Amino acid sequence: MENILLEERMVQMKHSSNCRLAGMGNLIKVLTRDIDHNAAHFFLDFENAQPTESEKEIYNQVNVVLKDAEGILEDLQSYRGAGHEIREAIQHPNDEKLQEKAWGAVVPLVGKLKKFYEFSQRLEAGLRGLLGALTSTPYSPTQHLEREQALAKQFAEILHFTLRFDELKMTNPAIQNDFSYYRRTLSRMRINNVPAEGENEVNNELANRMSLFYAEATPMLKTLSDATTKFVSENKNLPIENTTDCLSTMASVCRVMLETPEYRSRFTNEETVSFCLRVMVGVIILYDHVHPVGAFAKTSKIDMKGCIKVLKDQPPNSVEGLLNALRYTTKHLNDETTSKQIKSMLQ
């Protein structure tokens, strides 16, 4: 009789333990190898995180950059281009007034393009500072993101800005047309020894770098992935996993916050949902570019099926751009190692 009671008690304890573990949620399962018991209750406060004393130095440096981000997006959103003036000038090559009008329209626009490019360099420096802080030993990526929430928030803000910038750039062909016309005209003026008032704006070396930047479909994302890859190669004493685990942990935290009603209900601003979605996609793309086998392989630490499901559970119009970013700006989606199920989810 005692044996039967003991067995029943053990079954109850096992059931209770399993329920508790299940209740702790998928967060523990997906976060990191070095699981800690706080992981289940890990909420990244994107709305209110404030820097602690130890975060302040890096936080203040990055903040100087981020405070200009909204203005850059507004300038890009209102960028109309000089298409009309350029067409007129090309169609009437001997009409000096039309040539001057086109040049006069293009020069200030190139000044804007220069400002965007220079901002990408500042953003890169900010990202490298954050990576240094969020991947340093002895803490795990989970511990870093939980302890240094203000820096994690800034990292998220950089990714959020990056995807928004690239979405706007991709839908604005005027940018490359204006810059190509500027370079062609400048080179013609040089041949004819005509002084170019706009030359002080962009010298030849800078123009070459800007050309490469704007030739990319997603120039800001390329800047960030190059910066992250460079960070990894320059910090040989730091295992690459410290960086890639930081990215996969961030993706997992965003996904779990979005799919867990208890966490999602803590957002006070509706915009936080789209912020989280964009950040999740941004870190996935970054991970896919930096990690040797990418985000879609079976060995990836990102639950890609879960992330895609979260995206598809949103109103369709709000996430098509993000799904396209996964389809067209990742590096390993079409690899043979990517499961057919993931490929079909993104078709």
Residue, then its C-alpha position, 0 to 999 in steps of 0.5 A: m500500500e505504501n509503495i502504491l502511495l509513494e508511486e502516486r506521489m512521485v507521478q504527481m510531483k513529476h506532473s507538477s514539475n512538468c507543468r511548472l517547466a512548461g509554464m516557464g515558457n518557451l523563453i528558457k528553451v530558446l534563449t541560450r545554452d547557458i540557461d539561467h532561471n531568470a530567463a523565463h521572466f526576462f522582459l526587455d523594457f524597450e519603452n522605459a529602460q534607463p542607463t545604470e551608472s556602468e552603462k552611461e558612458i557608452y549610452n551617452q555616446v550612442n545617444v548623440v548619434l540616435k537623437d539625429a536619426e528621426g531627422i534623417l528619416e524625415d529628410l529621406q521621406s521628403y526626398r523628391g529628387a531632381g528627375h524633371e530637371i535632369r530629364e529636361a537638361i538631358q533632352h536639351p544638351n545645348d540649353e545652358k539655362l536648363q543645364e544650370k537649373a538641373w545642376g542647381a537642383v542636384v547640388p543641394l540634394v547631393g548635400k543631403l545624400k552626403k549627410f545620410y552617408e556620413f550618418s551611416q558612419r556615425l551609426e557604425a561607430g555607435l554599433r561597435g561601441l554597443l557590441g563591445a559592451l554587450t558581448s564582453t566577458p564574463y556575462s552571457p548574452t542573456q545576462h548582458l541584455e537583462r542587466e544592460q537594458a538601456l544599451a539593449k534598447q539602443f541596439a534595438e533602436i539602431l536596427h529599427f532605424t536601419l530597416r526604416f531607412d532601407e525601406l524608404k531608400m528601396t522605394n526611391p529610385a531618384i537617389q541613385n539617378d540624382f547621384s549618377y547625374y551629379r557624378r557625370t556632370l562633375s566629370r564633364m565639368r572637370i574635362n572642360n575646366v569649368p569650376a564646380e561650386g558643388e565640388n567642395e561638397v563631395n570630392n572624388e574619393l567620398a563620391n566613390r564611397m557614396s556610390l558603393f553605399y547607394a548601389e546597395a539595395t539595403p545600404m544601412l543594413k550592409t553597413l551594420s553587417d560589415a561593421t559586425t563582421k569587422f568587430v568579430s574579426e578585430n576581437k580575436n580573443l572574443p569567441i564569435e558566439n558571444t556576438t552571434d548569441c547576442l543577436s539570437t538572444m535579442a531575436s528570441v526575446c522579441r519573439v517571446m514578448l510578441e507571442t506571450p500575452e502576459y508580456r505583450s500586455r505590458f506594452t503601453n504604446e501600440e508602436t512598441v509591437s511594430f518596433c519589436l517586429r522590426v527589431m526581431v527581423g533586423v537581428i535575424i538578418l544581421y545574424d544571417h550575415v555574420h554567422p558562418v551558417g546563417a539563421f536558417a540552418k537547423t543548427s541556428k539558435i534562432d527559432m525561424k519558424g516561430c519568428i515567421k509565425v509571429l510575423k504572419d499572425q500580424p495584420p498582413n499589410s503591416v508586415e509585408g515589408l518585413l517578410n520581404a526583408l527576410r526574403y530578399t536581404t538575408k544571405h542563407l535563405n536559399d541555401e540547401t541547408t534551409s528546410k523546405q518548411i521555412k522556404s514555403m512559409l516565406q513564399 
